[in-house]
Amino acid sequence: MASADLREELVCSICLYGFKNAVMLRCGHNFCRVCIDRVLDTQGGSGGYSCPECRQRFQKRPALMRNINLNNIAERFRFTPPNREGFSGISCTYCVDSPVPAVKSCLMCEASLCDKHLNVHSRSPEHVLSDPRTSLVRKKCSAVKRIVDYYCTEDSDCICVSCSLSREHGVEMLDEASEKNKQKLINVLQKLITKRKETEERVQNLKERRRKAQEKASGEAERVTSLFMDTRRRLDNLEKRILTEISRQEKDESLFLTALIHQLDIRKKELSKKMRQIEELCNMTDPLTVLQEPDTGDLCDLKEGEDDEDAMGYDVDDLDMTVISETLHALCDVISGIRSGIYVEDPADILLDVDTAANNIHISDDLKTATCTMVKQNRPQTEDRFQYNQVIGSRRFTSGRHYWDVEISRSGGWSVGMCYPSIDRRGRQSYIGDNEKSWGLGRRSNMEGSHEDNWLKILS
């Protein structure tokens, strides 16, 4: 509070700003030098001078003495930030040298006023004061520039009293019209809140779908990675088996051929030795030597079957491709494993379609069991319902490989198979396997004298 009082003492009473280059008159009052010079200039032709504060008169233009201490104090307060508590951000229109917070706005003057300028402002009723505003033109009627008090519902325009009297349109008080508009806005706001909530729910649903998609993609990626790792392992093992088998056969074949080559080398040496002996005999001129040579008979005596043995010795088998081919056929198992790893689906229950079940077929509550019965089920006759004891599963397939595990009665007959949706539903030709639109497996009843009508036929 003391600081606020001191700040008021440092304000020039002419410009209502803090002192700038404060000077003092002989009466003791202080003013800005520029402000008091302007006042004294206006008083120069009136025959005398007076103080704007106390009205003390001076015969001559008073000398202006600079107030050093007051200037120093004013300078200190000028650089001290003012208290901004409750400051609306709107400054006084008339305080041009430094921003001073406005406390009121005059709709007539279209100006904002601080405390000082508010004290000297007109008190006339036309000068309506309101809280500080940035735009004061909107508070005036566009036609006569008077304060608006009414709202024209047909023109959607804010008007003054005189305009409301001159128009034949329906008008409402501003507060009343504002409340109605607020109610409309509240209704719109409620709808927007509902839509935003729905949008948030959709966003959450989409995020949940994205999360599930990411989890599924991650699971599929892990499954595919595991599948390829297993495939590589199996292929590596198969490759090692085949290469090992080839290496074994090559080694056995090599040992066999080496032994055979060794035997043939020995045979070759024996033949070469005989050839040399025979050539020596052929080169002799003495007939008695040629005829009486002890080894002559042995040289000319070739054992029977030696040529055959030689021929058999050279008939060497190649690698056993049968074993290798059989090992390579294991690739089919690897490929089958890949296919099953890719296309396998989780097992699912077979649910029966009651709308297709004949009236002598009882369907369990869980839609998993069908039983022939003598009790008429009294289901409505439709185009999809079979006339005789058959029922179709609710799940359909357009492609792929599928199998079913079916528990059947040990005594009664049964038949299970596949059919097209266009299979006949009336007549004997509608039985599974008895037409071109179905295929099935079945067994007749073990009971003697059982009739075909006691068969239970399930199609999918």
MISEKE-970353 format. One record per residue (C-alpha): residue in three letters; x, y, z. Coordinates in pm, whole numbers, plus 50000, padded with zeros to 5 digits. Example, Ala and Ser with C-alpha at 12.3 -4.5 7.8 and 13.67 -1.06 7.14 Angstrom:
BEGIN
ALA512304955050780SER513674989450714
END
This chain:
BEGIN
MET500005000050000ALA502845024150088SER504475016649754ALA501225024549570ASP500865057849758LEU504455067149679ARG503915058849311GLU500975083049304GLU503245110549437LEU505585104549145VAL502905110848880CYS502725143848693SER499295159748745ILE499285172548386CYS500115141448180LEU499255116948457TYR502495098048387GLY505545093348597PHE507835123148614LYS510265128248330ASN512905154948394ALA510895168248688VAL511105205348761MET509665225649056LEU507865259049072ARG508375283949354CYS505165271549512GLY506765237249557HIS504725217149305ASN506565194649056PHE505805187748689CYS507475172948386ARG509505200148214VAL507745194547883CYS504285195048046ILE504755227048246ASP506405244647950ARG503325237747739VAL501025250748015LEU503095282348064ASP503165287847688THR499365288247681GLN499275312647975GLY501705337247821GLY499075358747650SER496625360347942GLY498545385848144GLY499975362448405TYR501025327248500SER499645302948758CYS500445268848902PRO498215241248755GLU497945225849102CYS497455254149356ARG496635282249110GLN499235305049267ARG499835333749031PHE503135347448909GLN503685380948741LYS506555367948537ARG507135334148384PRO508425313948679ALA511885299048665LEU511955261148651MET514305244848899ARG515295208648832ASN514385185149121ILE517315161249123ASN516155139349412LEU512655135749270ASN514075126348929ASN516235099449086ILE513275084849274ALA511055086248965GLU513745068648760ARG513945040549015PHE510185035449015ARG510035037348636PHE512155005648603THR510254987348877PRO507584965248714PRO504074975548826ASN501784952149012ARG499974932148740GLU497494914948967GLY494094916248800PHE495634931148483SER493344922348192GLY496024928347929ILE494314960447809SER496184992947857CYS494845027747902THR494185045147571TYR495455078847691CYS498665066647857VAL500865067347550ASP504315070147704SER504145038147907PRO501475010747928VAL499165015348226PRO496534988648299ALA492984999548215VAL490284994448476LYS487245004448267SER486255009747905CYS483905037147782LEU481565024747510MET480745060047397CYS484355071847373GLU485555037547253ALA488485041447490SER489985022747785LEU490775042048101CYS493185038048390ASP492375049848743LYS493735085048683HIS491915091148355LEU488765075248495ASN488655102348767VAL488465129948506HIS486175111148270SER482675123548195ARG479925111548432SER477215115548171PRO474805085848138GLU475665082847769HIS479195073447865VAL478545037547963LEU481425021248143SER482174984148130ASP484994960448205PRO488084965847987ARG487464954247632THR489684951747326SER486894957847075LEU484364984547170VAL482884990046824ARG480924957546848LYS479034971547148LYS477564999146933CYS474724997746687SER476054998346332ALA473265022346222VAL473315050846476LYS476415042746678ARG474505038747003ILE474885012247268VAL473144980047167ASP470494966347402TYR468414943447180TYR468814914546939CYS466824912046614THR465864875446570GLU465074879046198ASP468204898146095SER470424881246358ASP471744915646446CYS472414934546769ILE470624968446765CYS470014998446987VAL466735011047133SER465925034746848CYS466535007746586SER464314983746777LEU461485008946766SER461895015446395ARG461884978646297GLU458804956746284HIS460904925546343GLY460834905446659VAL463444916946906GLU464714903047232MET466794916447513LEU470474908747475ASP470614887847792GLU467534867847691ALA468804862147339SER472214853347478GLU470734827147712LYS468754811547425ASN471854810547210LYS473814795547499GLN471174768147529LYS471554760447160LEU475294759847200ILE474944736647500ASN472824712847290VAL475384714147012LEU478114709047270GLN476364677847401LYS476134663947049LEU479784671946991ILE480704655247319THR478754624247212LYS480414624046872ARG483824629247028LYS483134600147263GLU482094578546968THR485204589646784GLU487374581147083GLU485734546847102ARG486414541446734VAL490004552546786GLN490324528047075ASN488784500346864LEU491154508146580LYS494094508846820GLU492964475146958ARG492694461646604ARG496134475546526ARG497524459546841LYS495974426146752ALA497244429346396GLN500724436646527GLU500544407146766LYS499274384546489ALA501974396946251SER504594391246519GLY503264356346585GLU503154348446214ALA506684361746171GLU507904339446455ARG506044309746309VAL507474315545961THR510954320646104SER510644288246300LEU509294270645992PHE512224281945778MET514724273146050ASP513234238446077THR513174235445698ARG516824245745674ARG517724220845946ARG515884192645771LEU517364202145433ASP520854203545585ASN520354169445744LEU518984155545417GLU521894170445223LYS524374154945469ARG522664121045438ILE522754122045058LEU526364134245043THR527374108245302GLU525684080845097ILE527354093044778SER530714094544954ARG530234059445095GLN529314044944757GLU532164063344591LYS534584049644851ASP533294013844815GLU533374016844439SER536864031344451LEU538134002844672PHE536553977244445LEU537973992744131THR541403996444292ALA541463959344376LEU540283950844026ILE542933973243869HIS545563956244085GLN544433921843966LEU544443933443606ASP547933948043648ILE549163913843767ARG547393897243474LYS548903923043243LYS552423915343371GLU551883877843326LEU550683883142971SER553603905942895LYS556013879543025LYS554463852742805MET554543876542510ARG558273882342553GLN558953844942581ILE556913837642273GLU558673865542081GLU562033850742180LEU560983816342056CYS559703831341736ASN563063847741676MET565013814941723THR566343797241409ASP566903763641570PRO563783742441521LEU564723718241794THR564943746342048VAL561593759841946LEU559963725841969GLN561753712642272GLU561443744242496PRO559993732142830ASP557533761042873THR556233761042521GLY553113741642611ASP552343764242905LEU552823795342694CYS550293784142440ASP547853770342698LEU545353798042784LYS542893788643059GLU539323787042949GLY537103814543094GLU539913839243149ASP538513861842879ASP535063859043040GLU536493866943376ASP538223896943230ALA534993908243072MET533123903943399GLY535893922043579TYR535473952243361ASP531693953143400VAL531663976943697ASP528393990343834ASP527824027743872LEU526604044644194ASP523454030144345MET521004057644238THR518094038844389VAL519244045644743ILE520054081844655SER516674086644489GLU514884071944786THR516764095945013LEU515944125044784HIS512274115744808ALA512484128045166LEU512274162545008CYS508594155444957ASP508224151445332VAL510004184645386ILE507734201745135SER504684185945296GLY505874198545630ILE506224233545486ARG502714232145343SER501244219645667GLY503164246245857ILE501764273245632TYR498214261745572VAL497374243345892GLU494464258046082ASP493464254146440PRO490904226946496ALA487334239346498ASP484074223146605ILE481544213246344LEU478374232546413LEU475224219646248ASP472744241646065VAL469344234946219ASP467624251945924THR468774223245698ALA468074194345939ALA465284170145845ASN462404167446091ASN463514132646200ILE466934145746307HIS467404158446662ILE470124185046700SER471744190347040ASP471754224347205ASP475464229347134LEU474804221746762LYS477484194746764THR475444162546777ALA472824149146538THR470654118746618CYS467894100646427THR464634100846619MET461114088246579VAL459764120146737LYS458754145646478GLN460624178246534ASN457924199446368ARG460354224046215PRO458944247045945GLN459324234745590THR461764256445394GLU463694253045070ASP466904246245263ARG465494218045482PHE466124181845380GLN463174158845338TYR465064128845471ASN467504122945754GLN470344146745662VAL471804179045796ILE474494203045670GLY477224219445877SER477104257145908ARG480704262345796ARG481554261745427PHE484824258045238THR485764269944892SER489264254844869GLY492074238545065ARG492534205645247HIS490304197245542TYR489644167845766TRP487114159346035ASP487114138746351VAL483604124646389GLU482314102946676ILE479684078646543SER477354052946693ARG478654017146698SER475264002346613GLY473524027446392GLY474334036046032TRP475994068445939SER477354087645644VAL479644118045637GLY480774137645334MET480904169345128CYS478334185244903TYR477654216044699PRO475094240944836SER472944233744530ILE472324197544630ASP468664186844607ARG466774187744935ARG463864165144824GLY463644129644702ARG465954099544720GLN468434116544491SER469164140844773TYR471044114444974ILE474764120545008GLY476744101244748ASP473664093644538ASN474124123644311GLU476794143444129LYS476784171444385SER478044151744686TRP480574126444800GLY480664107245125LEU481704077745337GLY479284057645545ARG478324024745710ARG475004007145722SER473333998046050ASN474383965646223MET470803958146319GLU469023932046111GLY466173945445909SER467453980645946HIS466184004245684GLU468084030645495ASP465854056845651ASN467564050045985TRP470854062845854LEU472254095045987LYS473814115945714ILE475914146445788LEU477194168345509SER479594197245511
END
